């Protein structure tokens, strides 16, 4: 029982990171990014390219992945979403679907579709926490990464000028740009942070399982579940959301077998939409006109 | 003319057209429908059939995406619903083809109601989330069902028969599908001009105005999604019967995006555009591989392109969606309109209205 809970917690950490990527883009850039799954996989594959295929030293791998992912975020904004500014939300969502398709094609063209094992920085040793309760080192890495990202995000949005500018741009982009905020750079930053968090989640997940586009892509899409449970625009809401999804998936697999992994999160989404579509911390988004 | 203007002026008054011009469009379509089976070989006609089935789905999607401006990612799930409905009804229970088709229409409408009801109480993007959930749950459920019933090879369907007439050749399928698509096209066009169509477009353009006209946003959105779901499910049944096999691997999220690409490339809100978009998306792989065959065969790139055609398709559909959204949100239909005003001066006047 306790080992199940530890497993759920480790999974929740990954979901928290993916959910963070969904929420950040929704909040800052106003985009429901259905390409999150593909971008998650892309980040993990880029990491794998540097780490495994080219065998670069670890600091270079980490910095290189970060730089590539940030550059990708900037390109995504300037090439696509900058040009769609002012179009209805509909167009933005459809564009992310198109982006997802294109990225999937690109990834499959470059790296194929078969599962890979990534080069490990340390041996994936099993860590015994208590008697009979154990997890891998990567599980702990994932937890630490999630904690660091959330703590950093909290501090960033509350105390840093850039963070406050990002919040301002999210609330009202026209007023913010009137106030002298370079809204485009805020959006680029939004993409960069979201894609970085997504890439971290993808890498951690790939270390805990294997790296395959299909697996990581599906994880990224399921990551909308913790975001929705938390209310789509609330960063702190992602944490309880991720815990709920982590528990639902772990116990779903325990009760109904391995295939429940693919649907547990989606069932939670339908239930949330039925009972409380605005989530735990979201503002009510009912169209009242 | 925007929907708002239409509402103010009323759509009943249509520009007086010379009889020749008025019948030119339908006449050309009728001619095309009759000529195609005469000039095409069997294989080419079967491609046209695939395009027609896709056109059915694209027409349905136009209602919800083009008229109401909602995003749905559940297209592959609804196709799977129709296809597995056909497999259950036609192959497992042995029901006649027309009964199965009606059944899949009802099932599609019901699933549309169930998926749309919770999501459409809130803003539009929640439908995208709900349909994404629908996709994964439906694919999971049918995968389980298929594994238990027949195994991974999938279902085999009997030949469709309507009142004793077996639809067993490409040509017969062509006739049936052409009739169904033309009827659906006519229906969607009429829907667009009806009270519902005007309300949908008003909701899309200015929800505030729609609500103040007493239009219930969620009811109208839901009705569009139900109609669209029923039709997509029906096209799934046609797909299953025409291919005579159903297996779960064909219903991917990329397939759902392909249908969205049809609507975006064809031109949102245009029924004719949806058909053009469907033809484009379905024929693109064939056209691509023909083009590649023209390259010198010893070229490395030619072999590489041919081997990875599937990946290039994904890239092209995705890129085209984004490019059309940015460059021409009115798609091929809008391009055609712009070109016809440019080159046919007589049209300029009617286009201005």
Boltz contact constraints between the chains, C-beta under 6 A:
constraints:
  - contact:
      token1: [A, 32]
      token2: [B, 125]
      max_distance: 6.0
  - contact:
      token1: [A, 80]
      token2: [B, 322]
      max_distance: 6.0
  - contact:
      token1: [A, 83]
      token2: [B, 326]
      max_distance: 6.0
  - contact:
      token1: [A, 90]
      token2: [B, 69]
      max_distance: 6.0
  - contact:
      token1: [A, 90]
      token2: [B, 71]
      max_distance: 6.0
  - contact:
      token1: [A, 91]
      token2: [B, 325]
      max_distance: 6.0
  - contact:
      token1: [A, 93]
      token2: [B, 71]
      max_distance: 6.0
  - contact:
      token1: [A, 93]
      token2: [B, 128]
      max_distance: 6.0
  - contact:
      token1: [A, 94]
      token2: [B, 71]
      max_distance: 6.0
  - contact:
      token1: [A, 95]
      token2: [B, 322]
      max_distance: 6.0
  - contact:
      token1: [A, 95]
      token2: [B, 325]
      max_distance: 6.0
  - contact:
      token1: [A, 97]
      token2: [B, 257]
      max_distance: 6.0
  - contact:
      token1: [A, 97]
      token2: [B, 260]
      max_distance: 6.0
  - contact:
      token1: [A, 98]
      token2: [B, 318]
      max_distance: 6.0
  - contact:
      token1: [A, 98]
      token2: [B, 321]
      max_distance: 6.0
  - contact:
      token1: [A, 98]
      token2: [B, 322]
      max_distance: 6.0
  - contact:
      token1: [A, 101]
      token2: [B, 254]
      max_distance: 6.0
  - contact:
      token1: [A, 101]
      token2: [B, 257]
      max_distance: 6.0
  - contact:
      token1: [A, 101]
      token2: [B, 314]
      max_distance: 6.0
  - contact:
      token1: [A, 101]
      token2: [B, 317]
      max_distance: 6.0
  - contact:
      token1: [A, 101]
      token2: [B, 318]
      max_distance: 6.0
  - contact:
      token1: [A, 102]
      token2: [B, 315]
      max_distance: 6.0
  - contact:
      token1: [A, 102]
      token2: [B, 318]
      max_distance: 6.0
  - contact:
      token1: [A, 102]
      token2: [B, 319]
      max_distance: 6.0
  - contact:
      token1: [A, 104]
      token2: [B, 314]
      max_distance: 6.0
  - contact:
      token1: [A, 105]
      token2: [B, 311]
      max_distance: 6.0
  - contact:
      token1: [A, 105]
      token2: [B, 314]
      max_distance: 6.0
  - contact:
      token1: [A, 105]
      token2: [B, 315]
      max_distance: 6.0
  - contact:
      token1: [A, 108]
      token2: [B, 311]
      max_distance: 6.0
  - contact:
      token1: [A, 109]
      token2: [B, 308]
      max_distance: 6.0
  - contact:
      token1: [A, 109]
      token2: [B, 311]
      max_distance: 6.0
  - contact:
      token1: [A, 262]
      token2: [B, 140]
      max_distance: 6.0
  - contact:
      token1: [A, 263]
      token2: [B, 137]
      max_distance: 6.0
  - contact:
      token1: [A, 263]
      token2: [B, 140]
      max_distance: 6.0
  - contact:
      token1: [A, 266]
      token2: [B, 133]
      max_distance: 6.0
  - contact:
      token1: [A, 266]
      token2: [B, 136]
      max_distance: 6.0
  - contact:
      token1: [A, 266]
      token2: [B, 137]
      max_distance: 6.0
  - contact:
      token1: [A, 269]
      token2: [B, 133]
      max_distance: 6.0
  - contact:
      token1: [A, 270]
      token2: [B, 133]
      max_distance: 6.0
  - contact:
      token1: [A, 273]
      token2: [B, 118]
      max_distance: 6.0
  - contact:
      token1: [A, 273]
      token2: [B, 119]
      max_distance: 6.0
  - contact:
      token1: [A, 273]
      token2: [B, 130]
      max_distance: 6.0
  - contact:
      token1: [A, 274]
      token2: [B, 118]
      max_distance: 6.0
  - contact:
      token1: [A, 277]
      token2: [B, 122]
      max_distance: 6.0
  - contact:
      token1: [A, 285]
      token2: [B, 122]
      max_distance: 6.0
  - contact:
      token1: [A, 285]
      token2: [B, 123]
      max_distance: 6.0
  - contact:
      token1: [A, 286]
      token2: [B, 122]
      max_distance: 6.0
  - contact:
      token1: [A, 287]
      token2: [B, 123]
      max_distance: 6.0
  - contact:
      token1: [A, 287]
      token2: [B, 217]
      max_distance: 6.0
  - contact:
      token1: [A, 289]
      token2: [B, 207]
      max_distance: 6.0
  - contact:
      token1: [A, 289]
      token2: [B, 208]
      max_distance: 6.0
  - contact:
      token1: [A, 289]
      token2: [B, 211]
      max_distance: 6.0
